[in-house]
Amino acid sequence: MARHLITSAIPYINGIKHLGNLIGSQLPADLYARYQRARGNEVLFLCATDEHGTPAELAALAANVPVVEYCREMHKVQSELADAFGLSFDFFGRSSSPQNHKLTQHFAGRLHAAGLIYEVTESQIYSVTDNRFLPDRYIAGICPACGYERARGDQCENCTKQLNPTDLINPRSAISGSTDIAMRETKHLYLRQSALKEQLDQWIDEQTDWPILTTSIAKKWLHDGNGLQDRGITRDLDWGIPVKRGAKAWPGMEDKVFYVWFDAPIEYIACAQEWVDSGEGENWKRWWRLDEGADDVRYTQFMGKDNVPFHTLSFPATLIGSGEPWKRVDYIKSFNYLNYDGGQFSTSEGRGVFMDQALALLPADNWRWWLLSNCPENSDSEFTWESFQTGVNKDLADVLGNFVSRITKFCQSKFGNKIPDGGSYGPVENEVISELALRLANYEAAMEGLEIRKSAQELRAIWAVGNEYLQKVAPWVTIRDNPTQAAVQVRLALNLIPLYAILSEPFIPNASKMLLSAMKAPTPTWPIDLDTALKALKPGHVFEVNGPLFSKISDEQRDLWQEQFAGGREST
């Protein structure tokens, strides 16, 4: 039994996430976690909310509630939506947890002792009206690249250009809107990433199986321009983890907090501690400490490409620089962007379909299937209502749903609600088993290789085998002259249903559960022996006949939803 540690990029706390966020990390991570569990492997699947930094403070300000209360409520909302989408986290933590406070301060103390943190005096924008410094997103203004009037101090949402606060034209406070701002000196701590460049470069070179997207981004940050830069790890904010060296005060840093990029990845480890402290887990160190048994763990991270630099360079720099035997990631599955109907998904702009809205329209499995089968692995992909309609109607309703409905209803009408007796599998049935064996091997290889779109294609091809078999043998014709042979054909087709259920579970877990329940079938387990699996439901076994597994999306619904979501939504 292998051991798999799986983490997905932790989502910002500022509001409900859109479908682009979902497919960019959490959903493919869940697919992999479910698959590895089905294989009988031990899995620890962790995620959390990213609760510090300016996004949290600004969202709480807009909601007119204290930031602590805002984060507590939004963690609950995001956790409930994750459950509704079938995300099977073993634990869903919070970066504001006491565990993360203590662990972040621990790492800072270790890095300082190793000479990897130093103090810098620098000029930052200060709002006279607000009587405070304005880090990145606390500043708004005109983008110098595209002229967008609501660009932030770290990035323009319109053209996606990375910015510094001083790049903005006509900058203003995002808190009060005041333009009464000035440059003032402040002190901050920097992590000496440059001192770890050779170790990081060597480590990345050793990861020969990483996706090109992941490696190319990491190498660009390491070698382009002046190479890997030291990076600030503190901010002039009220909300965050207080700056300390372990448990000791840090002179001159009493009014500062750690920058969110520094503490957020540490939450992956802290989340395992939360899991234990909540009473749900045991011995977190066997997952995270090489000296405590984590040497046999396979650690896989899932994230959008914008998070790759932090997870290939900054977080590993923290782990390496600590001088302690922490488990580092073995494989990073990174994704491009999912765009929305000719534009970009955007949380801050309220553009696209958000998780709560999606579930108000259709069951989670419909969204899971389309998102995973169209995920932006090798390039950006685009959500359109036409493509979504086609994916639901043709793949789910016509291929899988139609097969299940046809064979169960036919059996009910001719043999009753039980597996028919008589005859045995012949050459045609053995051909089906041989084809399924080939398809199953392809599916397993794609899943093991984290080729998500290819996995979906192979799964759909497996579903199609059932329909093709029914079309070829036509039991509704066979039964006229040879009821025994028709019973054989029906029996094989019905035995395909529990097989399809277990293979489909990582993609569409709710439908999988429904199929197994209707067939009253035990769950097949890996390694799957097809000869055994396709004879598991014996003659006389009773099953249920239910309504359609998936409903089709009409043209009227598609057009209505396209119009409904043409604008934006208010940020939550």
Disulfide bonds with the S-S distance in Angstrom:
none
